[in-house]
Amino acid sequence: MADDDQNYWPAALENLSYDRVSITGDLVRGVFGIAATFGPLLLVPDVHPVFVAILGSLGALFSWFLIRTGMRWPVRVAVSPNGLSLRNGVGSTETLAWQDLQAVQLRYYSTRRDRDEGWLQLELSHRSGQKLKLDSNLAEFGTVGEYAAIAAQRHGLTVDTTSADNFLFLGVAPRWLTDRTVGDKNPGETTT
């Protein structure tokens, strides 16, 4: 990478982690959900099979949520002009060099009907098919998103309209979302 290319990129970041308060809240919700679903199955004798199926399914869902949340606790992320690496708690590291980036998606998931609350999820696809997913509870998520947008633009990748809108919402400078990276429309083109 040429020295003048450094001007395109934000400062490199290391040892980024997910927000501990958010993860703790999710862990508490997961434990409460498991207690509320499996508790009656263990404490109440002769539960009707329909309720066993419903509560058992919900308990399994809360268990999956609790495991996934617990797996995010030790995650560490580093991002630089060369790429992104994600280290989990079991010693495994996933890396993505920006030149191997094949696709970028940024989605918003709402927790309310009015869409006032929710989270963003950034999905980065490697040429090999590997996908890295990060959500907006990650420290410096906006900077990580900016890196992804810059890499997409620099490598001529198309970013769908929904992702482009979400990048703008995230505060990524519009210069990285040029006409060659946003959606299928040409600048100024209107849909009929």
Secondary structure, 3 states (H helix, E strand, C coil): CCHHHHHHCCCCEEEECECHHHHHHHHHHHHHHHHHHHHHHHHCCCCCHHHHHHHHHHHHHHHHHHHHHHHHCCCEEEEECCEEEEECCCCCEEEEEHHHEEEEEEEEEECCCCCCCEEEEEEEEECCCCEEEEECCECCHHHHHHHHHHHHHHCCCCECHHHHHHHHHHCCCHHHCCCCCECCCCCCCCCC
